[in-house]
Amino acid sequence: MEYLHGFEKKEQDRLVHQARFLEPYVYAGVDFRKVNRLLEVGCGVGAQSRILLKKFPKIKITGVDFSSAQLHVAAQYLKKPIKDERVELFQQDAQKLTLDYKKYDAAFLCWFLEHVPEPLKVLKQVHKHLKPGAQIVLTEVFNQALFMEPYSPSYLRYWFEFNELQWTMKGHPFIGAQLGHLLKEAGFKSIQVEFRPLHFDSRNPKQRADFIEFFFQILLSAESKLRDQNKVSDALVKQMFKEVEIAKKAKDSVFFYSFARATAIR
Ligand SMILES: C[S@@+](CC[C@H](N)C(=O)[O-])C[C@H]1O[C@@H](n2cnc3c(N)ncnc32)[C@H](O)[C@@H]1O
């Protein structure tokens, strides 16, 4: 199966960096202190699993991903907790999850549903695997919400092509806005959806520069696929680099993005 960011070592390292970098934003309000068995769907290289284990010393994680390349790295990265029987990993397509029904006290999905052709199927599967009353916590993109000042047309053009590419790969770059509907369709109740702004300007220049760079790396993670499909030209990429440099240095620059956090109960 295809996956927008690919499975290169650089991309796997980026996932670990991303999880650490966004930890304060992603984990705000996540409380698994009473959870024993956690289902982590789309666990990738285990970047979030490691944070979850550290934050919640009592949980046991069942991690699922469809990629053997990701799980191979996860098995190394989580060697100790696997040995201590705090983590088990399974290679499965989350749209056809086959673990034990009604076994899990909570589920955690992060930067994941955007990559799945049929996210509703995943949520229906997760619903079956959770115990009644268990919570699902989702953190997902809403790529419509990217803004950068000074106006950066090449950056925005590239971002359009990035999202367009994800569409053609049957992904969902705007799924954050659909989570409420999808959770309802999957049978969840007590659904809450909120958007978490990442908004930086001259009041916090260090974070602003860090976020501009961080997002730039996300854009670049699809560069080879975009080039292969002739969706971006050399000239566009070159111009985008320039715009990003300007935004990083400009005194009055602004970075804005907003992701979605949803919670619900089975
Ligand atoms: C952006 S990564 C996020 C990984 C992890 N949640 C994190 O935040 O670091 C998305 C992951 O979803 C996996 N994936 C994509 N489609 C999948 C599917 N249908 N079933 C299971 N895993 C899938 C990919 O292999 C990749 O590891």
The ligand as an SDF file (V2000), in Angstrom:
LIG
                    3D

 27 29  0  0  0  0  0  0  0  0999 V2000
    2.3420    9.7920    9.9560 C   0  0  0  0  0  0  0  0  0  0  0  0
    2.5980    8.1830   10.5420 S   0  0  0  0  0  0  0  0  0  0  0  0
    2.1470    8.4150   12.2420 C   0  0  0  0  0  0  0  0  0  0  0  0
    2.7420    7.3790   13.1550 C   0  0  0  0  0  0  0  0  0  0  0  0
    2.4970    7.6400   14.6470 C   0  0  0  0  0  0  0  0  0  0  0  0
    1.1000    7.6750   14.9820 N   0  0  0  0  0  0  0  0  0  0  0  0
    3.1680    8.9220   15.0730 C   0  0  0  0  0  0  0  0  0  0  0  0
    2.4780    9.9010   15.3810 O   0  0  0  0  0  0  0  0  0  0  0  0
    4.4090    8.9420   15.0780 O   0  0  0  0  0  0  0  0  0  0  0  0
    1.2420    7.2380    9.8850 C   0  0  0  0  0  0  0  0  0  0  0  0
    1.4140    5.7240   10.0030 C   0  0  0  0  0  0  0  0  0  0  0  0
    0.2310    5.0840    9.5300 O   0  0  0  0  0  0  0  0  0  0  0  0
    0.5970    3.8540    8.9350 C   0  0  0  0  0  0  0  0  0  0  0  0
   -0.5460    3.4290    8.1050 N   0  0  0  0  0  0  0  0  0  0  0  0
   -1.0030    4.0510    6.9970 C   0  0  0  0  0  0  0  0  0  0  0  0
   -2.1060    3.3900    6.5420 N   0  0  0  0  0  0  0  0  0  0  0  0
   -2.3410    2.3710    7.4010 C   0  0  0  0  0  0  0  0  0  0  0  0
   -3.3370    1.3500    7.4780 C   0  0  0  0  0  0  0  0  0  0  0  0
   -4.3160    1.2540    6.5740 N   0  0  0  0  0  0  0  0  0  0  0  0
   -3.2980    0.4660    8.5110 N   0  0  0  0  0  0  0  0  0  0  0  0
   -2.3180    0.5650    9.4510 C   0  0  0  0  0  0  0  0  0  0  0  0
   -1.3410    1.4930    9.4110 N   0  0  0  0  0  0  0  0  0  0  0  0
   -1.3470    2.3790    8.3990 C   0  0  0  0  0  0  0  0  0  0  0  0
    1.8850    4.1610    8.1910 C   0  0  0  0  0  0  0  0  0  0  0  0
    2.6350    2.9980    7.9530 O   0  0  0  0  0  0  0  0  0  0  0  0
    2.5630    5.1300    9.1860 C   0  0  0  0  0  0  0  0  0  0  0  0
    3.4250    4.4270   10.0380 O   0  0  0  0  0  0  0  0  0  0  0  0
  1  2  1  0
  2  3  1  0
  2 10  1  0
  3  4  1  0
  4  5  1  0
  5  6  1  0
  5  7  1  0
  7  8  2  0
  7  9  1  0
 10 11  1  0
 11 12  1  0
 11 26  1  0
 12 13  1  0
 13 14  1  0
 13 24  1  0
 14 15  1  0
 14 23  1  0
 15 16  2  0
 16 17  1  0
 17 18  1  0
 17 23  2  0
 18 19  1  0
 18 20  2  0
 20 21  1  0
 21 22  2  0
 22 23  1  0
 24 25  1  0
 24 26  1  0
 26 27  1  0
M  CHG  2   2   1   9  -1
M  END
$$$$
